[in-house]
């Protein structure tokens, strides 16, 4: 146990340098071991200094959220002798979440992000509260938090209140401890942890801030950054499967439009296809005839002037996704190191001032999260369009209908794989409707326009998995199509590109060619696992120039 403790990575919280990747590592851990979280000495000093300022001001000034009620009750002063009791009551009255529980990793991320927000040094909380949050992470005592109930307005109020209820040791709460769901009081007793008593302002500090939304956003960025190269890879393999035109990826075209993501995507595709013989004129000249009908022969003989949008416009479509992702990543990277509760404390020389504002409001995240949800849904639709053309002989330049490997007219082949891919794209599209345009009025009109950011984050997070499912199906189909063309092309013209060959070999280590109809769900799940674990990404993109 001691050796394991000593080997744990340390993540320092100073309110300024936490990264998205660190958030994911602290949230996920590795083989049940999580990094140790430590508050920096500089942050500790500032937290203490700001708290001392709050304590000195609370007896002489009326300050929103420190010695007043919240929202419509902003003008109600809470007497000093009732302030501690008010903190507890505030937390309990906010515990109205519903639905399934957040995953443990999202909740771990949420705790880390709340602690780092306090480490910025403007929240006016006690160092003891910050240390207790860190202790929950380091001792793997993770609150059970319902998924729904937030409007993303004064922060993710309800979900964060459930975190607060665990801090104060409420009898009805539960925690995950070493992946076992247990009553909080039992775990606290076992570990010798005392229930924390929130001080003035701390109940609001815990709940103010779109921290659950931000936790989701960190994972969305992390996963989408791994999906984008794989989407480019699947598209490149599709180009080879149909012996497509490479001119669409010429840098001169993309330089002329001057869009960053588009040009980068075209460069990635060119690198993946480097050395491929399947996209040469010689390969295109070979007629794949599995049907001697006049229409098939004429289709095969047509000049390959250009490919359909789903192939030809990959740089433009995937590039737009890349640009949306870059925008979201930059916003999330800044938000990770932001003070997001209300009010905030500032110092100027030896003077301190408490200012009430709206840093908790979720639109900062909600709008770019809506944008990435739309971009993800478009990606799923592009995948489906390529797969549709690949399994239909009138579009696939001589490949057999439904990519069937035999002449059995009763073979279904990959027809229903494409149906299921369309189902993935439809689910993604339904969830891509922007959440941030839906709003409402709360708290007697004081909080009169909410962000709906929590729902924006939840939807985008779901879409990520639908894109994975669609990609798994495209990879399965393109490998089948590549195999079906190999005999016609011969060894030389069958040569795949520098990156696509690595992907093909990695997939074929797990899933063989389908020579007759079989149970395909296992194949799809196997390839999806390669995507989720990062095995396919690492096989192609690690230690290469494919970015």
NUROSE-768503 format. One record per residue (C-alpha): residue number from 1; x, y, z. Coordinates in steps of 0.2 Angstrom, whole numbers. Example, Ala and Ser with C-alpha at 12.3 -4.5 7.8 and 13.67 -1.06 7.14 Angstrom:
2
- 1:62:-22:39
- 2:68:-5:36
***
This chain:
547
- 1:0:0:0
- 2:14:12:4
- 3:23:9:-12
- 4:7:12:-21
- 5:4:29:-12
- 6:22:34:-16
- 7:20:30:-34
- 8:4:41:-36
- 9:6:56:-48
- 10:3:72:-39
- 11:-8:86:-46
- 12:-5:103:-39
- 13:-20:115:-38
- 14:-15:133:-39
- 15:-30:140:-48
- 16:-20:144:-64
- 17:-11:129:-71
- 18:-23:114:-70
- 19:-26:106:-88
- 20:-40:97:-96
- 21:-29:81:-97
- 22:-25:82:-78
- 23:-44:84:-74
- 24:-47:68:-84
- 25:-32:59:-76
- 26:-38:63:-58
- 27:-56:58:-63
- 28:-52:42:-71
- 29:-36:36:-63
- 30:-27:20:-69
- 31:-31:3:-63
- 32:-40:10:-48
- 33:-26:21:-43
- 34:-29:40:-44
- 35:-17:55:-43
- 36:-14:64:-27
- 37:-21:81:-27
- 38:-12:95:-17
- 39:-16:113:-15
- 40:-1:124:-18
- 41:6:134:-4
- 42:3:150:-14
- 43:-15:146:-16
- 44:-17:141:2
- 45:-10:158:8
- 46:-22:168:-3
- 47:-37:157:2
- 48:-33:161:20
- 49:-30:179:17
- 50:-46:181:8
- 51:-56:172:21
- 52:-49:183:35
- 53:-55:198:25
- 54:-73:190:24
- 55:-73:187:43
- 56:-68:205:46
- 57:-81:212:35
- 58:-96:201:39
- 59:-100:210:55
- 60:-100:227:48
- 61:-107:225:30
- 62:-122:217:21
- 63:-114:207:8
- 64:-124:196:-5
- 65:-123:178:-1
- 66:-112:180:14
- 67:-124:187:26
- 68:-140:188:15
- 69:-151:175:7
- 70:-150:170:-11
- 71:-159:175:-27
- 72:-176:184:-24
- 73:-171:183:-5
- 74:-155:194:-8
- 75:-162:208:3
- 76:-165:197:18
- 77:-151:199:30
- 78:-146:183:40
- 79:-142:186:58
- 80:-125:182:63
- 81:-131:169:76
- 82:-140:160:62
- 83:-127:160:48
- 84:-120:143:51
- 85:-138:135:52
- 86:-142:144:36
- 87:-128:135:27
- 88:-135:118:31
- 89:-153:123:27
- 90:-147:131:10
- 91:-138:115:5
- 92:-153:103:10
- 93:-166:114:1
- 94:-156:113:-15
- 95:-154:94:-15
- 96:-168:91:-27
- 97:-159:82:-41
- 98:-167:67:-50
- 99:-163:54:-63
- 100:-148:42:-64
- 101:-132:45:-54
- 102:-118:54:-62
- 103:-103:43:-66
- 104:-90:42:-53
- 105:-77:50:-65
- 106:-89:65:-69
- 107:-91:68:-50
- 108:-73:66:-46
- 109:-69:79:-60
- 110:-83:90:-52
- 111:-75:90:-35
- 112:-58:94:-42
- 113:-64:108:-53
- 114:-73:116:-38
- 115:-58:115:-27
- 116:-47:123:-41
- 117:-60:137:-43
- 118:-58:141:-25
- 119:-39:140:-27
- 120:-40:155:-39
- 121:-42:164:-22
- 122:-57:175:-25
- 123:-71:164:-17
- 124:-68:169:1
- 125:-70:151:8
- 126:-60:143:21
- 127:-45:133:18
- 128:-53:119:28
- 129:-67:118:15
- 130:-54:116:1
- 131:-44:103:10
- 132:-60:93:13
- 133:-64:93:-5
- 134:-46:87:-9
- 135:-48:74:5
- 136:-63:66:-3
- 137:-53:64:-19
- 138:-37:57:-11
- 139:-47:45:0
- 140:-59:40:-15
- 141:-75:45:-5
- 142:-85:51:-20
- 143:-103:58:-17
- 144:-118:50:-26
- 145:-125:64:-36
- 146:-141:64:-47
- 147:-138:68:-65
- 148:-153:81:-68
- 149:-160:96:-60
- 150:-148:110:-66
- 151:-152:125:-76
- 152:-134:131:-78
- 153:-139:148:-71
- 154:-133:151:-54
- 155:-121:137:-57
- 156:-126:119:-57
- 157:-135:122:-40
- 158:-144:105:-37
- 159:-130:93:-42
- 160:-117:103:-32
- 161:-129:104:-17
- 162:-129:85:-17
- 163:-110:86:-16
- 164:-112:98:-1
- 165:-124:86:8
- 166:-111:73:8
- 167:-98:86:15
- 168:-110:90:29
- 169:-113:71:32
- 170:-132:71:29
- 171:-139:54:34
- 172:-148:52:18
- 173:-133:53:7
- 174:-122:40:-1
- 175:-104:39:-8
- 176:-94:28:-19
- 177:-79:21:-9
- 178:-67:10:-19
- 179:-82:8:-31
- 180:-94:2:-18
- 181:-110:11:-15
- 182:-111:15:4
- 183:-120:26:16
- 184:-109:42:19
- 185:-110:40:38
- 186:-103:22:37
- 187:-88:27:27
- 188:-85:43:37
- 189:-85:32:53
- 190:-74:19:46
- 191:-61:32:40
- 192:-62:44:54
- 193:-69:58:44
- 194:-80:71:53
- 195:-95:79:45
- 196:-89:97:39
- 197:-99:112:46
- 198:-100:125:32
- 199:-95:143:37
- 200:-104:159:31
- 201:-104:160:12
- 202:-98:142:9
- 203:-115:134:5
- 204:-117:147:-9
- 205:-98:144:-14
- 206:-101:126:-16
- 207:-116:127:-27
- 208:-112:143:-38
- 209:-103:138:-53
- 210:-107:128:-69
- 211:-95:115:-62
- 212:-104:99:-67
- 213:-106:106:-85
- 214:-87:110:-85
- 215:-84:92:-79
- 216:-93:85:-94
- 217:-85:98:-105
- 218:-68:92:-100
- 219:-72:74:-105
- 220:-81:80:-121
- 221:-65:89:-127
- 222:-54:74:-122
- 223:-64:61:-131
- 224:-68:72:-146
- 225:-49:75:-148
- 226:-47:57:-150
- 227:-62:54:-161
- 228:-57:67:-174
- 229:-41:58:-180
- 230:-51:42:-181
- 231:-64:50:-191
- 232:-51:56:-203
- 233:-43:38:-203
- 234:-60:30:-208
- 235:-63:42:-222
- 236:-45:39:-229
- 237:-49:20:-228
- 238:-65:23:-237
- 239:-56:33:-251
- 240:-45:18:-253
- 241:-60:6:-253
- 242:-68:14:-268
- 243:-51:19:-276
- 244:-56:37:-275
- 245:-49:53:-281
- 246:-35:61:-272
- 247:-35:78:-280
- 248:-49:84:-267
- 249:-35:83:-254
- 250:-22:94:-263
- 251:-16:107:-252
- 252:-18:121:-265
- 253:-37:119:-264
- 254:-37:121:-245
- 255:-24:135:-245
- 256:-36:144:-256
- 257:-50:144:-243
- 258:-38:148:-229
- 259:-47:139:-215
- 260:-36:131:-202
- 261:-46:115:-198
- 262:-49:111:-216
- 263:-31:113:-221
- 264:-25:102:-207
- 265:-38:89:-211
- 266:-33:88:-229
- 267:-15:86:-223
- 268:-19:72:-211
- 269:-28:63:-225
- 270:-14:65:-237
- 271:-2:58:-224
- 272:-13:43:-220
- 273:-14:39:-239
- 274:4:42:-242
- 275:11:27:-253
- 276:-6:20:-257
- 277:-7:12:-273
- 278:-26:10:-272
- 279:-29:28:-277
- 280:-19:28:-292
- 281:-25:29:-310
- 282:-19:11:-313
- 283:-30:5:-299
- 284:-45:15:-304
- 285:-43:8:-322
- 286:-47:-10:-316
- 287:-65:-15:-317
- 288:-73:-23:-302
- 289:-87:-33:-310
- 290:-98:-44:-299
- 291:-113:-40:-310
- 292:-112:-41:-329
- 293:-127:-30:-332
- 294:-125:-16:-344
- 295:-128:-3:-330
- 296:-114:-10:-319
- 297:-101:-11:-334
- 298:-105:6:-339
- 299:-103:13:-322
- 300:-87:4:-319
- 301:-80:11:-336
- 302:-84:29:-332
- 303:-70:42:-329
- 304:-67:45:-311
- 305:-68:64:-312
- 306:-73:67:-293
- 307:-81:58:-279
- 308:-97:62:-269
- 309:-97:75:-255
- 310:-95:63:-241
- 311:-78:59:-248
- 312:-73:74:-258
- 313:-78:86:-244
- 314:-70:77:-229
- 315:-58:92:-227
- 316:-72:104:-226
- 317:-83:94:-215
- 318:-71:87:-203
- 319:-61:103:-204
- 320:-77:112:-197
- 321:-78:100:-183
- 322:-60:103:-179
- 323:-62:121:-179
- 324:-77:120:-167
- 325:-67:108:-156
- 326:-53:120:-155
- 327:-65:134:-150
- 328:-72:123:-136
- 329:-55:117:-130
- 330:-49:135:-128
- 331:-64:140:-118
- 332:-64:125:-107
- 333:-45:127:-104
- 334:-48:144:-97
- 335:-64:139:-87
- 336:-54:126:-78
- 337:-44:139:-70
- 338:-58:152:-67
- 339:-67:158:-51
- 340:-85:155:-55
- 341:-95:158:-39
- 342:-103:173:-32
- 343:-99:185:-24
- 344:-80:186:-26
- 345:-67:195:-15
- 346:-54:206:-22
- 347:-39:215:-14
- 348:-31:231:-18
- 349:-16:235:-7
- 350:-23:232:11
- 351:-41:235:6
- 352:-53:221:1
- 353:-69:223:-8
- 354:-84:210:-11
- 355:-92:211:-28
- 356:-107:202:-34
- 357:-108:197:-52
- 358:-112:182:-63
- 359:-97:171:-66
- 360:-108:156:-62
- 361:-118:158:-78
- 362:-117:143:-90
- 363:-118:152:-107
- 364:-99:153:-107
- 365:-100:134:-109
- 366:-117:130:-116
- 367:-116:139:-132
- 368:-99:131:-138
- 369:-106:114:-131
- 370:-121:116:-143
- 371:-109:120:-157
- 372:-99:104:-154
- 373:-115:94:-152
- 374:-120:100:-170
- 375:-103:96:-177
- 376:-103:79:-169
- 377:-120:75:-177
- 378:-114:81:-194
- 379:-99:69:-192
- 380:-111:55:-188
- 381:-121:59:-204
- 382:-105:60:-214
- 383:-100:43:-208
- 384:-117:36:-213
- 385:-117:44:-230
- 386:-100:36:-234
- 387:-106:19:-228
- 388:-122:20:-238
- 389:-112:23:-254
- 390:-100:9:-249
- 391:-113:-5:-248
- 392:-122:0:-264
- 393:-115:-6:-280
- 394:-121:8:-290
- 395:-110:20:-280
- 396:-95:9:-275
- 397:-87:6:-292
- 398:-90:-12:-294
- 399:-89:-18:-276
- 400:-103:-31:-273
- 401:-120:-26:-266
- 402:-120:-25:-247
- 403:-101:-30:-247
- 404:-106:-48:-248
- 405:-92:-60:-250
- 406:-101:-73:-259
- 407:-114:-75:-273
- 408:-128:-81:-262
- 409:-143:-70:-267
- 410:-150:-73:-250
- 411:-135:-64:-241
- 412:-139:-49:-231
- 413:-121:-44:-230
- 414:-118:-26:-222
- 415:-135:-19:-227
- 416:-142:-18:-209
- 417:-125:-12:-203
- 418:-129:4:-213
- 419:-146:4:-205
- 420:-139:4:-188
- 421:-127:17:-193
- 422:-141:28:-199
- 423:-149:25:-182
- 424:-133:32:-173
- 425:-133:47:-184
- 426:-152:50:-181
- 427:-150:49:-162
- 428:-135:61:-163
- 429:-145:73:-174
- 430:-160:73:-162
- 431:-149:77:-148
- 432:-140:91:-158
- 433:-154:103:-156
- 434:-146:118:-147
- 435:-150:118:-128
- 436:-144:136:-125
- 437:-158:144:-134
- 438:-171:136:-122
- 439:-172:147:-106
- 440:-184:153:-93
- 441:-187:164:-78
- 442:-184:158:-60
- 443:-182:165:-42
- 444:-196:178:-44
- 445:-188:186:-59
- 446:-171:189:-51
- 447:-164:175:-61
- 448:-173:178:-77
- 449:-163:170:-91
- 450:-154:153:-88
- 451:-141:145:-99
- 452:-148:127:-99
- 453:-129:122:-100
- 454:-130:106:-90
- 455:-142:99:-103
- 456:-131:106:-117
- 457:-116:96:-109
- 458:-126:80:-106
- 459:-132:80:-124
- 460:-115:82:-132
- 461:-108:69:-120
- 462:-121:56:-126
- 463:-118:61:-145
- 464:-99:56:-142
- 465:-104:38:-140
- 466:-116:38:-155
- 467:-101:44:-166
- 468:-90:30:-159
- 469:-104:17:-163
- 470:-105:24:-181
- 471:-86:24:-183
- 472:-85:6:-177
- 473:-97:2:-191
- 474:-88:11:-204
- 475:-71:3:-200
- 476:-79:-14:-201
- 477:-86:-10:-218
- 478:-71:-2:-225
- 479:-60:-17:-220
- 480:-72:-28:-229
- 481:-72:-18:-244
- 482:-53:-17:-244
- 483:-53:-36:-243
- 484:-66:-38:-257
- 485:-55:-28:-269
- 486:-38:-36:-265
- 487:-40:-50:-277
- 488:-45:-39:-292
- 489:-31:-27:-289
- 490:-17:-39:-285
- 491:-3:-37:-273
- 492:5:-21:-280
- 493:-11:-11:-283
- 494:-18:-17:-266
- 495:-5:-8:-256
- 496:-13:3:-243
- 497:-6:20:-237
- 498:6:23:-223
- 499:-7:26:-210
- 500:-22:16:-217
- 501:-12:0:-218
- 502:-8:1:-199
- 503:-26:3:-195
- 504:-32:-11:-207
- 505:-19:-23:-199
- 506:-24:-18:-181
- 507:-42:-21:-184
- 508:-39:-37:-193
- 509:-30:-44:-178
- 510:-47:-43:-169
- 511:-60:-45:-183
- 512:-59:-56:-198
- 513:-66:-54:-215
- 514:-85:-59:-216
- 515:-86:-72:-229
- 516:-104:-77:-225
- 517:-117:-69:-215
- 518:-113:-70:-196
- 519:-117:-62:-179
- 520:-110:-44:-182
- 521:-113:-36:-165
- 522:-98:-44:-158
- 523:-87:-37:-172
- 524:-94:-20:-170
- 525:-92:-20:-151
- 526:-74:-27:-153
- 527:-69:-12:-165
- 528:-78:0:-153
- 529:-67:-6:-139
- 530:-52:-2:-149
- 531:-59:15:-151
- 532:-63:18:-133
- 533:-47:11:-126
- 534:-37:21:-139
- 535:-29:6:-146
- 536:-33:10:-164
- 537:-28:28:-162
- 538:-11:23:-154
- 539:-8:10:-168
- 540:-9:23:-181
- 541:-5:40:-174
- 542:8:37:-160
- 543:26:41:-165
- 544:20:46:-182
- 545:18:62:-191
- 546:-1:60:-193
- 547:-8:73:-181
***
